[in-house]
Amino acid sequence: IMTQSCGGNNYPLRGGKFSNFEGGIRVNAIVSGGYLPEDRRGKVEGRLFTSADWLSTYASLAGVDTDNLSDAKAVASNLPDYDSVNQWPIISGEAEADVVAREEVIIGDTTSVEFNGDGDT
C-alpha cells in the first residue's frame, strides 16, 4: 500500500499541503500484492476512503471484529473514538458498485460531503 502523505501539488484541485481544501486532502493511493484479487488489479476506485480506515481494514484482515473496535481510554478522556471503516469489501471487489462504506469525511472543524465540492466547506 502506498499513499501520498505529503500533501504536495494536486493540481488542478484547489489548495495544497496544510490546507483543508480538496487539493490538500485528496491524494492517490496504490494497493498491490498477491492477496489483492486479480480482477481488482489495475482498477480505479472513487469512493471515500481515509488513511484512518487502514486501522479497521488491517484489523479485519487479521480476524479482529471491527464492529466493536474502540479506544476506551480516549473515550473516557472525552476524546473522539476511532473513525475507521473496514474498506476491504470495496478494495477486494466483494462490495457491489453502489455500496459505500463511508459517506463523509471529517476535516478539521468541518465536514466534506461532496466528492468534487468547491472546497469551501
Jmol script that loads the backbone (N, CA, C; Angstrom):
load data "model"
ATOM      1  N   ILE A   1       0.855  -1.171   0.000  1.00  0.00           N
ATOM      2  CA  ILE A   1       0.000   0.000   0.000  1.00  0.00           C
ATOM      3  C   ILE A   1       0.896   1.228   0.000  1.00  0.00           C
ATOM      4  N   MET A   2       0.626   2.128  -0.914  1.00  0.00           N
ATOM      5  CA  MET A   2       1.379   3.364  -0.999  1.00  0.00           C
ATOM      6  C   MET A   2       0.378   4.504  -1.081  1.00  0.00           C
ATOM      7  N   THR A   3       0.551   5.491  -0.235  1.00  0.00           N
ATOM      8  CA  THR A   3      -0.288   6.682  -0.312  1.00  0.00           C
ATOM      9  C   THR A   3       0.596   7.908  -0.347  1.00  0.00           C
ATOM     10  N   GLN A   4       0.073   8.971  -0.921  1.00  0.00           N
ATOM     11  CA  GLN A   4       0.781  10.240  -0.909  1.00  0.00           C
ATOM     12  C   GLN A   4       0.435  10.917   0.400  1.00  0.00           C
ATOM     13  N   SER A   5       1.391  11.051   1.283  1.00  0.00           N
ATOM     14  CA  SER A   5       1.108  11.618   2.601  1.00  0.00           C
ATOM     15  C   SER A   5       1.634  13.033   2.770  1.00  0.00           C
ATOM     16  N   CYS A   6       2.364  13.516   1.789  1.00  0.00           N
ATOM     17  CA  CYS A   6       2.983  14.827   1.974  1.00  0.00           C
ATOM     18  C   CYS A   6       2.083  15.979   1.546  1.00  0.00           C
ATOM     19  N   GLY A   7       0.940  15.684   0.918  1.00  0.00           N
ATOM     20  CA  GLY A   7       0.037  16.767   0.521  1.00  0.00           C
ATOM     21  C   GLY A   7       0.665  17.713  -0.472  1.00  0.00           C
ATOM     22  N   GLY A   8       1.368  17.187  -1.439  1.00  0.00           N
ATOM     23  CA  GLY A   8       2.065  18.007  -2.428  1.00  0.00           C
ATOM     24  C   GLY A   8       1.111  18.654  -3.413  1.00  0.00           C
ATOM     25  N   ASN A   9       1.569  18.841  -4.624  1.00  0.00           N
ATOM     26  CA  ASN A   9       0.791  19.520  -5.654  1.00  0.00           C
ATOM     27  C   ASN A   9      -0.273  18.582  -6.205  1.00  0.00           C
ATOM     28  N   ASN A  10      -1.535  18.921  -6.009  1.00  0.00           N
ATOM     29  CA  ASN A  10      -2.643  18.141  -6.539  1.00  0.00           C
ATOM     30  C   ASN A  10      -3.405  18.927  -7.596  1.00  0.00           C
ATOM     31  N   TYR A  11      -2.684  19.717  -8.374  1.00  0.00           N
ATOM     32  CA  TYR A  11      -3.301  20.499  -9.436  1.00  0.00           C
ATOM     33  C   TYR A  11      -4.149  19.573 -10.296  1.00  0.00           C
ATOM     34  N   PRO A  12      -5.349  19.913 -10.684  1.00  0.00           N
ATOM     35  CA  PRO A  12      -5.992  21.219 -10.672  1.00  0.00           C
ATOM     36  C   PRO A  12      -6.867  21.463  -9.443  1.00  0.00           C
ATOM     37  N   LEU A  13      -6.775  20.622  -8.422  1.00  0.00           N
ATOM     38  CA  LEU A  13      -7.582  20.815  -7.218  1.00  0.00           C
ATOM     39  C   LEU A  13      -7.104  22.044  -6.455  1.00  0.00           C
ATOM     40  N   ARG A  14      -8.027  22.734  -5.788  1.00  0.00           N
ATOM     41  CA  ARG A  14      -7.712  23.938  -5.022  1.00  0.00           C
ATOM     42  C   ARG A  14      -7.023  23.558  -3.724  1.00  0.00           C
ATOM     43  N   GLY A  15      -6.022  24.322  -3.310  1.00  0.00           N
ATOM     44  CA  GLY A  15      -5.330  24.101  -2.049  1.00  0.00           C
ATOM     45  C   GLY A  15      -4.154  23.151  -2.213  1.00  0.00           C
ATOM     46  N   GLY A  16      -3.449  22.929  -1.127  1.00  0.00           N
ATOM     47  CA  GLY A  16      -2.286  22.053  -1.127  1.00  0.00           C
ATOM     48  C   GLY A  16      -1.927  21.689   0.293  1.00  0.00           C
ATOM     49  N   LYS A  17      -0.675  21.400   0.519  1.00  0.00           N
ATOM     50  CA  LYS A  17      -0.198  20.983   1.832  1.00  0.00           C
ATOM     51  C   LYS A  17      -0.661  21.955   2.924  1.00  0.00           C
ATOM     52  N   PHE A  18      -1.099  21.429   4.058  1.00  0.00           N
ATOM     53  CA  PHE A  18      -1.599  22.185   5.208  1.00  0.00           C
ATOM     54  C   PHE A  18      -2.934  22.874   4.929  1.00  0.00           C
ATOM     55  N   SER A  19      -3.649  22.437   3.903  1.00  0.00           N
ATOM     56  CA  SER A  19      -4.920  23.048   3.523  1.00  0.00           C
ATOM     57  C   SER A  19      -6.047  22.043   3.698  1.00  0.00           C
ATOM     58  N   ASN A  20      -7.208  22.524   4.136  1.00  0.00           N
ATOM     59  CA  ASN A  20      -8.387  21.667   4.198  1.00  0.00           C
ATOM     60  C   ASN A  20      -9.149  21.659   2.887  1.00  0.00           C
ATOM     61  N   PHE A  21      -8.672  22.407   1.885  1.00  0.00           N
ATOM     62  CA  PHE A  21      -9.294  22.342   0.574  1.00  0.00           C
ATOM     63  C   PHE A  21      -8.971  20.998  -0.061  1.00  0.00           C
ATOM     64  N   GLU A  22      -9.712  20.644  -1.105  1.00  0.00           N
ATOM     65  CA  GLU A  22      -9.589  19.319  -1.699  1.00  0.00           C
ATOM     66  C   GLU A  22      -8.160  18.992  -2.143  1.00  0.00           C
ATOM     67  N   GLY A  23      -7.412  19.974  -2.613  1.00  0.00           N
ATOM     68  CA  GLY A  23      -6.040  19.745  -3.042  1.00  0.00           C
ATOM     69  C   GLY A  23      -5.106  19.376  -1.907  1.00  0.00           C
ATOM     70  N   GLY A  24      -5.494  19.671  -0.674  1.00  0.00           N
ATOM     71  CA  GLY A  24      -4.654  19.346   0.474  1.00  0.00           C
ATOM     72  C   GLY A  24      -5.003  18.032   1.140  1.00  0.00           C
ATOM     73  N   ILE A  25      -6.148  17.457   0.790  1.00  0.00           N
ATOM     74  CA  ILE A  25      -6.569  16.226   1.472  1.00  0.00           C
ATOM     75  C   ILE A  25      -6.842  15.061   0.533  1.00  0.00           C
ATOM     76  N   ARG A  26      -7.056  15.343  -0.721  1.00  0.00           N
ATOM     77  CA  ARG A  26      -7.389  14.276  -1.679  1.00  0.00           C
ATOM     78  C   ARG A  26      -6.107  13.827  -2.368  1.00  0.00           C
ATOM     79  N   VAL A  27      -5.704  12.594  -2.124  1.00  0.00           N
ATOM     80  CA  VAL A  27      -4.441  12.109  -2.669  1.00  0.00           C
ATOM     81  C   VAL A  27      -4.612  10.716  -3.273  1.00  0.00           C
ATOM     82  N   ASN A  28      -3.588  10.307  -3.986  1.00  0.00           N
ATOM     83  CA  ASN A  28      -3.570   8.992  -4.608  1.00  0.00           C
ATOM     84  C   ASN A  28      -3.212   7.917  -3.601  1.00  0.00           C
ATOM     85  N   ALA A  29      -3.624   6.702  -3.890  1.00  0.00           N
ATOM     86  CA  ALA A  29      -3.199   5.529  -3.123  1.00  0.00           C
ATOM     87  C   ALA A  29      -3.101   4.359  -4.083  1.00  0.00           C
ATOM     88  N   ILE A  30      -2.160   3.479  -3.830  1.00  0.00           N
ATOM     89  CA  ILE A  30      -1.985   2.280  -4.648  1.00  0.00           C
ATOM     90  C   ILE A  30      -1.989   1.078  -3.722  1.00  0.00           C
ATOM     91  N   VAL A  31      -2.802   0.084  -4.062  1.00  0.00           N
ATOM     92  CA  VAL A  31      -2.856  -1.165  -3.316  1.00  0.00           C
ATOM     93  C   VAL A  31      -2.412  -2.264  -4.266  1.00  0.00           C
ATOM     94  N   SER A  32      -1.454  -3.069  -3.837  1.00  0.00           N
ATOM     95  CA  SER A  32      -0.928  -4.121  -4.694  1.00  0.00           C
ATOM     96  C   SER A  32      -0.573  -5.333  -3.839  1.00  0.00           C
ATOM     97  N   GLY A  33      -0.270  -6.422  -4.480  1.00  0.00           N
ATOM     98  CA  GLY A  33       0.186  -7.604  -3.762  1.00  0.00           C
ATOM     99  C   GLY A  33      -0.626  -8.838  -4.099  1.00  0.00           C
ATOM    100  N   GLY A  34      -0.125  -9.968  -3.688  1.00  0.00           N
ATOM    101  CA  GLY A  34      -0.731 -11.248  -4.013  1.00  0.00           C
ATOM    102  C   GLY A  34      -2.093 -11.483  -3.395  1.00  0.00           C
ATOM    103  N   TYR A  35      -2.411 -10.812  -2.291  1.00  0.00           N
ATOM    104  CA  TYR A  35      -3.701 -11.019  -1.635  1.00  0.00           C
ATOM    105  C   TYR A  35      -4.826 -10.271  -2.343  1.00  0.00           C
ATOM    106  N   LEU A  36      -4.471  -9.258  -3.118  1.00  0.00           N
ATOM    107  CA  LEU A  36      -5.454  -8.486  -3.865  1.00  0.00           C
ATOM    108  C   LEU A  36      -5.966  -9.340  -5.021  1.00  0.00           C
ATOM    109  N   PRO A  37      -7.288  -9.537  -5.117  1.00  0.00           N
ATOM    110  CA  PRO A  37      -7.820 -10.366  -6.201  1.00  0.00           C
ATOM    111  C   PRO A  37      -7.376  -9.857  -7.577  1.00  0.00           C
ATOM    112  N   GLU A  38      -7.052 -10.782  -8.460  1.00  0.00           N
ATOM    113  CA  GLU A  38      -6.540 -10.409  -9.782  1.00  0.00           C
ATOM    114  C   GLU A  38      -7.481  -9.504 -10.552  1.00  0.00           C
ATOM    115  N   ASP A  39      -8.793  -9.711 -10.421  1.00  0.00           N
ATOM    116  CA  ASP A  39      -9.734  -8.885 -11.178  1.00  0.00           C
ATOM    117  C   ASP A  39      -9.816  -7.450 -10.649  1.00  0.00           C
ATOM    118  N   ARG A  40      -9.208  -7.159  -9.508  1.00  0.00           N
ATOM    119  CA  ARG A  40      -9.191  -5.795  -8.958  1.00  0.00           C
ATOM    120  C   ARG A  40      -7.895  -5.062  -9.286  1.00  0.00           C
ATOM    121  N   ARG A  41      -6.909  -5.763  -9.768  1.00  0.00           N
ATOM    122  CA  ARG A  41      -5.616  -5.137 -10.081  1.00  0.00           C
ATOM    123  C   ARG A  41      -5.767  -4.206 -11.280  1.00  0.00           C
ATOM    124  N   GLY A  42      -5.244  -2.998 -11.133  1.00  0.00           N
ATOM    125  CA  GLY A  42      -5.336  -2.002 -12.191  1.00  0.00           C
ATOM    126  C   GLY A  42      -6.642  -1.230 -12.206  1.00  0.00           C
ATOM    127  N   LYS A  43      -7.520  -1.484 -11.262  1.00  0.00           N
ATOM    128  CA  LYS A  43      -8.802  -0.792 -11.199  1.00  0.00           C
ATOM    129  C   LYS A  43      -8.661   0.534 -10.460  1.00  0.00           C
ATOM    130  N   VAL A  44      -9.529   1.478 -10.779  1.00  0.00           N
ATOM    131  CA  VAL A  44      -9.580   2.769 -10.104  1.00  0.00           C
ATOM    132  C   VAL A  44     -10.832   2.790  -9.240  1.00  0.00           C
ATOM    133  N   GLU A  45     -10.671   3.202  -7.996  1.00  0.00           N
ATOM    134  CA  GLU A  45     -11.793   3.263  -7.055  1.00  0.00           C
ATOM    135  C   GLU A  45     -12.005   4.711  -6.653  1.00  0.00           C
ATOM    136  N   GLY A  46     -13.236   5.196  -6.717  1.00  0.00           N
ATOM    137  CA  GLY A  46     -13.504   6.598  -6.429  1.00  0.00           C
ATOM    138  C   GLY A  46     -14.305   6.848  -5.164  1.00  0.00           C
ATOM    139  N   ARG A  47     -14.555   5.810  -4.375  1.00  0.00           N
ATOM    140  CA  ARG A  47     -15.337   6.015  -3.149  1.00  0.00           C
ATOM    141  C   ARG A  47     -14.464   6.610  -2.054  1.00  0.00           C
ATOM    142  N   LEU A  48     -15.115   7.256  -1.062  1.00  0.00           N
ATOM    143  CA  LEU A  48     -14.383   7.910   0.028  1.00  0.00           C
ATOM    144  C   LEU A  48     -13.626   6.896   0.871  1.00  0.00           C
ATOM    145  N   PHE A  49     -12.406   7.256   1.208  1.00  0.00           N
ATOM    146  CA  PHE A  49     -11.514   6.405   1.990  1.00  0.00           C
ATOM    147  C   PHE A  49     -10.537   7.344   2.679  1.00  0.00           C
ATOM    148  N   THR A  50     -10.292   7.145   3.970  1.00  0.00           N
ATOM    149  CA  THR A  50      -9.299   7.964   4.663  1.00  0.00           C
ATOM    150  C   THR A  50      -8.166   7.077   5.154  1.00  0.00           C
ATOM    151  N   SER A  51      -7.048   7.691   5.473  1.00  0.00           N
ATOM    152  CA  SER A  51      -5.916   6.911   5.988  1.00  0.00           C
ATOM    153  C   SER A  51      -6.283   6.212   7.292  1.00  0.00           C
ATOM    154  N   ALA A  52      -7.207   6.779   8.054  1.00  0.00           N
ATOM    155  CA  ALA A  52      -7.653   6.143   9.305  1.00  0.00           C
ATOM    156  C   ALA A  52      -8.365   4.825   9.040  1.00  0.00           C
ATOM    157  N   ASP A  53      -8.910   4.654   7.846  1.00  0.00           N
ATOM    158  CA  ASP A  53      -9.615   3.416   7.517  1.00  0.00           C
ATOM    159  C   ASP A  53      -8.685   2.206   7.433  1.00  0.00           C
ATOM    160  N   TRP A  54      -7.388   2.440   7.294  1.00  0.00           N
ATOM    161  CA  TRP A  54      -6.468   1.294   7.264  1.00  0.00           C
ATOM    162  C   TRP A  54      -6.494   0.534   8.588  1.00  0.00           C
ATOM    163  N   LEU A  55      -6.758   1.214   9.710  1.00  0.00           N
ATOM    164  CA  LEU A  55      -6.822   0.530  11.009  1.00  0.00           C
ATOM    165  C   LEU A  55      -7.868  -0.576  10.985  1.00  0.00           C
ATOM    166  N   SER A  56      -9.107  -0.242  10.643  1.00  0.00           N
ATOM    167  CA  SER A  56     -10.169  -1.247  10.603  1.00  0.00           C
ATOM    168  C   SER A  56      -9.951  -2.261   9.486  1.00  0.00           C
ATOM    169  N   THR A  57      -9.414  -1.809   8.368  1.00  0.00           N
ATOM    170  CA  THR A  57      -9.186  -2.717   7.244  1.00  0.00           C
ATOM    171  C   THR A  57      -8.138  -3.765   7.602  1.00  0.00           C
ATOM    172  N   TYR A  58      -7.002  -3.335   8.141  1.00  0.00           N
ATOM    173  CA  TYR A  58      -5.961  -4.286   8.561  1.00  0.00           C
ATOM    174  C   TYR A  58      -6.461  -5.195   9.677  1.00  0.00           C
ATOM    175  N   ALA A  59      -7.154  -4.609  10.658  1.00  0.00           N
ATOM    176  CA  ALA A  59      -7.660  -5.398  11.787  1.00  0.00           C
ATOM    177  C   ALA A  59      -8.625  -6.473  11.294  1.00  0.00           C
ATOM    178  N   SER A  60      -9.499  -6.118  10.373  1.00  0.00           N
ATOM    179  CA  SER A  60     -10.437  -7.088   9.823  1.00  0.00           C
ATOM    180  C   SER A  60      -9.715  -8.216   9.095  1.00  0.00           C
ATOM    181  N   LEU A  61      -8.701  -7.864   8.317  1.00  0.00           N
ATOM    182  CA  LEU A  61      -7.923  -8.893   7.612  1.00  0.00           C
ATOM    183  C   LEU A  61      -7.198  -9.814   8.585  1.00  0.00           C
ATOM    184  N   ALA A  62      -6.901  -9.302   9.794  1.00  0.00           N
ATOM    185  CA  ALA A  62      -6.230 -10.110  10.822  1.00  0.00           C
ATOM    186  C   ALA A  62      -7.228 -10.897  11.667  1.00  0.00           C
ATOM    187  N   GLY A  63      -8.524 -10.762  11.366  1.00  0.00           N
ATOM    188  CA  GLY A  63      -9.534 -11.522  12.084  1.00  0.00           C
ATOM    189  C   GLY A  63     -10.146 -10.824  13.278  1.00  0.00           C
ATOM    190  N   VAL A  64      -9.878  -9.533  13.444  1.00  0.00           N
ATOM    191  CA  VAL A  64     -10.438  -8.765  14.566  1.00  0.00           C
ATOM    192  C   VAL A  64     -11.851  -8.301  14.202  1.00  0.00           C
ATOM    193  N   ASP A  65     -12.772  -8.384  15.151  1.00  0.00           N
ATOM    194  CA  ASP A  65     -14.137  -7.893  14.959  1.00  0.00           C
ATOM    195  C   ASP A  65     -14.105  -6.369  14.978  1.00  0.00           C
ATOM    196  N   THR A  66     -14.155  -5.742  13.821  1.00  0.00           N
ATOM    197  CA  THR A  66     -14.024  -4.286  13.741  1.00  0.00           C
ATOM    198  C   THR A  66     -15.321  -3.554  14.062  1.00  0.00           C
ATOM    199  N   ASP A  67     -16.442  -4.283  14.172  1.00  0.00           N
ATOM    200  CA  ASP A  67     -17.698  -3.624  14.534  1.00  0.00           C
ATOM    201  C   ASP A  67     -17.636  -3.062  15.952  1.00  0.00           C
ATOM    202  N   ASN A  68     -16.800  -3.652  16.797  1.00  0.00           N
ATOM    203  CA  ASN A  68     -16.687  -3.208  18.182  1.00  0.00           C
ATOM    204  C   ASN A  68     -15.317  -2.610  18.493  1.00  0.00           C
ATOM    205  N   LEU A  69     -14.582  -2.211  17.463  1.00  0.00           N
ATOM    206  CA  LEU A  69     -13.263  -1.620  17.635  1.00  0.00           C
ATOM    207  C   LEU A  69     -13.418  -0.246  18.275  1.00  0.00           C
ATOM    208  N   SER A  70     -12.776  -0.040  19.417  1.00  0.00           N
ATOM    209  CA  SER A  70     -12.944   1.214  20.147  1.00  0.00           C
ATOM    210  C   SER A  70     -11.697   1.505  20.972  1.00  0.00           C
ATOM    211  N   ASP A  71     -11.474   2.768  21.244  1.00  0.00           N
ATOM    212  CA  ASP A  71     -10.392   3.207  22.117  1.00  0.00           C
ATOM    213  C   ASP A  71     -11.022   3.725  23.409  1.00  0.00           C
ATOM    214  N   ALA A  72     -11.254   2.816  24.345  1.00  0.00           N
ATOM    215  CA  ALA A  72     -11.951   3.152  25.591  1.00  0.00           C
ATOM    216  C   ALA A  72     -11.222   4.235  26.385  1.00  0.00           C
ATOM    217  N   LYS A  73      -9.888   4.206  26.355  1.00  0.00           N
ATOM    218  CA  LYS A  73      -9.119   5.206  27.102  1.00  0.00           C
ATOM    219  C   LYS A  73      -9.356   6.610  26.530  1.00  0.00           C
ATOM    220  N   ALA A  74      -9.392   6.716  25.208  1.00  0.00           N
ATOM    221  CA  ALA A  74      -9.653   8.013  24.587  1.00  0.00           C
ATOM    222  C   ALA A  74     -11.068   8.488  24.909  1.00  0.00           C
ATOM    223  N   VAL A  75     -12.032   7.594  24.782  1.00  0.00           N
ATOM    224  CA  VAL A  75     -13.424   7.956  25.052  1.00  0.00           C
ATOM    225  C   VAL A  75     -13.587   8.388  26.509  1.00  0.00           C
ATOM    226  N   ALA A  76     -12.942   7.683  27.439  1.00  0.00           N
ATOM    227  CA  ALA A  76     -13.021   8.035  28.866  1.00  0.00           C
ATOM    228  C   ALA A  76     -12.411   9.410  29.138  1.00  0.00           C
ATOM    229  N   SER A  77     -11.494   9.839  28.271  1.00  0.00           N
ATOM    230  CA  SER A  77     -10.859  11.157  28.415  1.00  0.00           C
ATOM    231  C   SER A  77     -11.568  12.230  27.601  1.00  0.00           C
ATOM    232  N   ASN A  78     -12.793  11.909  27.130  1.00  0.00           N
ATOM    233  CA  ASN A  78     -13.582  12.831  26.314  1.00  0.00           C
ATOM    234  C   ASN A  78     -12.933  13.171  24.981  1.00  0.00           C
ATOM    235  N   LEU A  79     -12.145  12.233  24.456  1.00  0.00           N
ATOM    236  CA  LEU A  79     -11.576  12.373  23.121  1.00  0.00           C
ATOM    237  C   LEU A  79     -12.409  11.540  22.152  1.00  0.00           C
ATOM    238  N   PRO A  80     -12.346  11.837  20.864  1.00  0.00           N
ATOM    239  CA  PRO A  80     -13.136  11.055  19.906  1.00  0.00           C
ATOM    240  C   PRO A  80     -12.673   9.599  19.833  1.00  0.00           C
ATOM    241  N   ASP A  81     -13.605   8.715  19.597  1.00  0.00           N
ATOM    242  CA  ASP A  81     -13.288   7.312  19.360  1.00  0.00           C
ATOM    243  C   ASP A  81     -12.707   7.176  17.950  1.00  0.00           C
ATOM    244  N   TYR A  82     -12.274   5.976  17.596  1.00  0.00           N
ATOM    245  CA  TYR A  82     -11.757   5.737  16.254  1.00  0.00           C
ATOM    246  C   TYR A  82     -12.791   6.113  15.207  1.00  0.00           C
ATOM    247  N   ASP A  83     -12.353   6.752  14.149  1.00  0.00           N
ATOM    248  CA  ASP A  83     -13.185   6.991  12.981  1.00  0.00           C
ATOM    249  C   ASP A  83     -12.556   6.179  11.855  1.00  0.00           C
ATOM    250  N   SER A  84     -12.784   4.881  11.897  1.00  0.00           N
ATOM    251  CA  SER A  84     -12.145   3.967  10.966  1.00  0.00           C
ATOM    252  C   SER A  84     -13.176   2.972  10.450  1.00  0.00           C
ATOM    253  N   VAL A  85     -13.176   2.761   9.143  1.00  0.00           N
ATOM    254  CA  VAL A  85     -14.142   1.884   8.499  1.00  0.00           C
ATOM    255  C   VAL A  85     -13.388   0.799   7.734  1.00  0.00           C
ATOM    256  N   ASN A  86     -13.837  -0.441   7.858  1.00  0.00           N
ATOM    257  CA  ASN A  86     -13.232  -1.540   7.107  1.00  0.00           C
ATOM    258  C   ASN A  86     -13.557  -1.364   5.625  1.00  0.00           C
ATOM    259  N   GLN A  87     -12.547  -1.101   4.828  1.00  0.00           N
ATOM    260  CA  GLN A  87     -12.726  -0.860   3.399  1.00  0.00           C
ATOM    261  C   GLN A  87     -12.395  -2.092   2.546  1.00  0.00           C
ATOM    262  N   TRP A  88     -12.038  -3.214   3.184  1.00  0.00           N
ATOM    263  CA  TRP A  88     -11.643  -4.384   2.402  1.00  0.00           C
ATOM    264  C   TRP A  88     -12.729  -4.855   1.432  1.00  0.00           C
ATOM    265  N   PRO A  89     -14.012  -4.867   1.811  1.00  0.00           N
ATOM    266  CA  PRO A  89     -15.013  -5.293   0.829  1.00  0.00           C
ATOM    267  C   PRO A  89     -14.994  -4.446  -0.450  1.00  0.00           C
ATOM    268  N   ILE A  90     -14.665  -3.174  -0.337  1.00  0.00           N
ATOM    269  CA  ILE A  90     -14.589  -2.313  -1.516  1.00  0.00           C
ATOM    270  C   ILE A  90     -13.288  -2.548  -2.266  1.00  0.00           C
ATOM    271  N   ILE A  91     -12.169  -2.606  -1.547  1.00  0.00           N
ATOM    272  CA  ILE A  91     -10.869  -2.834  -2.182  1.00  0.00           C
ATOM    273  C   ILE A  91     -10.867  -4.153  -2.937  1.00  0.00           C
ATOM    274  N   SER A  92     -11.414  -5.189  -2.319  1.00  0.00           N
ATOM    275  CA  SER A  92     -11.370  -6.539  -2.896  1.00  0.00           C
ATOM    276  C   SER A  92     -12.418  -6.763  -3.976  1.00  0.00           C
ATOM    277  N   GLY A  93     -13.405  -5.867  -4.070  1.00  0.00           N
ATOM    278  CA  GLY A  93     -14.463  -6.038  -5.044  1.00  0.00           C
ATOM    279  C   GLY A  93     -15.626  -6.872  -4.535  1.00  0.00           C
ATOM    280  N   GLU A  94     -15.595  -7.251  -3.247  1.00  0.00           N
ATOM    281  CA  GLU A  94     -16.695  -8.030  -2.668  1.00  0.00           C
ATOM    282  C   GLU A  94     -17.970  -7.189  -2.565  1.00  0.00           C
ATOM    283  N   ALA A  95     -17.833  -5.884  -2.384  1.00  0.00           N
ATOM    284  CA  ALA A  95     -18.989  -4.990  -2.257  1.00  0.00           C
ATOM    285  C   ALA A  95     -19.497  -4.610  -3.641  1.00  0.00           C
ATOM    286  N   GLU A  96     -20.799  -4.465  -3.765  1.00  0.00           N
ATOM    287  CA  GLU A  96     -21.400  -4.017  -5.021  1.00  0.00           C
ATOM    288  C   GLU A  96     -20.957  -2.589  -5.332  1.00  0.00           C
ATOM    289  N   ALA A  97     -21.047  -2.209  -6.583  1.00  0.00           N
ATOM    290  CA  ALA A  97     -20.568  -0.895  -7.033  1.00  0.00           C
ATOM    291  C   ALA A  97     -21.285   0.271  -6.359  1.00  0.00           C
ATOM    292  N   ASP A  98     -22.533   0.075  -5.921  1.00  0.00           N
ATOM    293  CA  ASP A  98     -23.273   1.182  -5.314  1.00  0.00           C
ATOM    294  C   ASP A  98     -23.149   1.225  -3.789  1.00  0.00           C
ATOM    295  N   VAL A  99     -22.370   0.312  -3.206  1.00  0.00           N
ATOM    296  CA  VAL A  99     -22.185   0.274  -1.756  1.00  0.00           C
ATOM    297  C   VAL A  99     -21.080   1.243  -1.358  1.00  0.00           C
ATOM    298  N   VAL A 100     -21.349   2.067  -0.350  1.00  0.00           N
ATOM    299  CA  VAL A 100     -20.319   2.955   0.176  1.00  0.00           C
ATOM    300  C   VAL A 100     -20.097   2.621   1.651  1.00  0.00           C
ATOM    301  N   ALA A 101     -18.848   2.542   2.049  1.00  0.00           N
ATOM    302  CA  ALA A 101     -18.527   2.264   3.445  1.00  0.00           C
ATOM    303  C   ALA A 101     -18.496   3.554   4.253  1.00  0.00           C
ATOM    304  N   ARG A 102     -18.223   4.655   3.592  1.00  0.00           N
ATOM    305  CA  ARG A 102     -18.088   5.950   4.253  1.00  0.00           C
ATOM    306  C   ARG A 102     -18.815   6.992   3.422  1.00  0.00           C
ATOM    307  N   GLU A 103     -19.673   7.784   4.082  1.00  0.00           N
ATOM    308  CA  GLU A 103     -20.435   8.808   3.365  1.00  0.00           C
ATOM    309  C   GLU A 103     -19.913  10.215   3.613  1.00  0.00           C
ATOM    310  N   GLU A 104     -19.048  10.389   4.606  1.00  0.00           N
ATOM    311  CA  GLU A 104     -18.486  11.703   4.873  1.00  0.00           C
ATOM    312  C   GLU A 104     -17.105  11.538   5.485  1.00  0.00           C
ATOM    313  N   VAL A 105     -16.341  12.604   5.389  1.00  0.00           N
ATOM    314  CA  VAL A 105     -15.001  12.647   5.970  1.00  0.00           C
ATOM    315  C   VAL A 105     -14.913  13.900   6.821  1.00  0.00           C
ATOM    316  N   ILE A 106     -14.550  13.743   8.093  1.00  0.00           N
ATOM    317  CA  ILE A 106     -14.381  14.891   8.980  1.00  0.00           C
ATOM    318  C   ILE A 106     -13.036  15.532   8.669  1.00  0.00           C
ATOM    319  N   ILE A 107     -13.062  16.842   8.392  1.00  0.00           N
ATOM    320  CA  ILE A 107     -11.850  17.580   8.031  1.00  0.00           C
ATOM    321  C   ILE A 107     -11.733  18.760   8.976  1.00  0.00           C
ATOM    322  N   GLY A 108     -10.856  18.670   9.936  1.00  0.00           N
ATOM    323  CA  GLY A 108     -10.713  19.765  10.889  1.00  0.00           C
ATOM    324  C   GLY A 108     -12.028  20.017  11.595  1.00  0.00           C
ATOM    325  N   ASP A 109     -12.480  21.257  11.572  1.00  0.00           N
ATOM    326  CA  ASP A 109     -13.740  21.627  12.212  1.00  0.00           C
ATOM    327  C   ASP A 109     -14.915  21.565  11.244  1.00  0.00           C
ATOM    328  N   THR A 110     -14.689  21.032  10.039  1.00  0.00           N
ATOM    329  CA  THR A 110     -15.739  20.987   9.030  1.00  0.00           C
ATOM    330  C   THR A 110     -15.911  19.567   8.521  1.00  0.00           C
ATOM    331  N   THR A 111     -16.943  19.349   7.734  1.00  0.00           N
ATOM    332  CA  THR A 111     -17.204  18.046   7.146  1.00  0.00           C
ATOM    333  C   THR A 111     -17.340  18.193   5.640  1.00  0.00           C
ATOM    334  N   SER A 112     -16.645  17.362   4.896  1.00  0.00           N
ATOM    335  CA  SER A 112     -16.779  17.353   3.446  1.00  0.00           C
ATOM    336  C   SER A 112     -17.709  16.218   3.071  1.00  0.00           C
ATOM    337  N   VAL A 113     -18.797  16.536   2.425  1.00  0.00           N
ATOM    338  CA  VAL A 113     -19.724  15.502   1.983  1.00  0.00           C
ATOM    339  C   VAL A 113     -19.869  15.487   0.470  1.00  0.00           C
ATOM    340  N   GLU A 114     -19.163  16.361  -0.208  1.00  0.00           N
ATOM    341  CA  GLU A 114     -19.204  16.407  -1.653  1.00  0.00           C
ATOM    342  C   GLU A 114     -17.892  15.874  -2.212  1.00  0.00           C
ATOM    343  N   PHE A 115     -17.966  14.957  -3.164  1.00  0.00           N
ATOM    344  CA  PHE A 115     -16.755  14.401  -3.758  1.00  0.00           C
ATOM    345  C   PHE A 115     -15.963  15.454  -4.518  1.00  0.00           C
ATOM    346  N   ASN A 116     -16.633  16.317  -5.248  1.00  0.00           N
ATOM    347  CA  ASN A 116     -15.955  17.325  -6.055  1.00  0.00           C
ATOM    348  C   ASN A 116     -16.471  18.715  -5.706  1.00  0.00           C
ATOM    349  N   GLY A 117     -16.574  19.002  -4.429  1.00  0.00           N
ATOM    350  CA  GLY A 117     -17.061  20.303  -3.980  1.00  0.00           C
ATOM    351  C   GLY A 117     -16.069  21.402  -4.276  1.00  0.00           C
ATOM    352  N   ASP A 118     -16.462  22.611  -3.959  1.00  0.00           N
ATOM    353  CA  ASP A 118     -15.599  23.749  -4.243  1.00  0.00           C
ATOM    354  C   ASP A 118     -14.571  24.001  -3.146  1.00  0.00           C
ATOM    355  N   GLY A 119     -14.550  23.180  -2.106  1.00  0.00           N
ATOM    356  CA  GLY A 119     -13.560  23.326  -1.067  1.00  0.00           C
ATOM    357  C   GLY A 119     -13.926  24.306   0.016  1.00  0.00           C
ATOM    358  N   ASP A 120     -15.065  24.944  -0.079  1.00  0.00           N
ATOM    359  CA  ASP A 120     -15.461  25.949   0.889  1.00  0.00           C
ATOM    360  C   ASP A 120     -16.273  25.376   2.050  1.00  0.00           C
ATOM    361  N   THR A 121     -16.048  24.113   2.390  1.00  0.00           N
ATOM    362  CA  THR A 121     -16.797  23.512   3.498  1.00  0.00           C
ATOM    363  C   THR A 121     -16.218  23.932   4.818  1.00  0.00           C
TER     364      THR A 121
END
end "model"
wireframe off; spacefill off
backbone 0.3
color backbone group
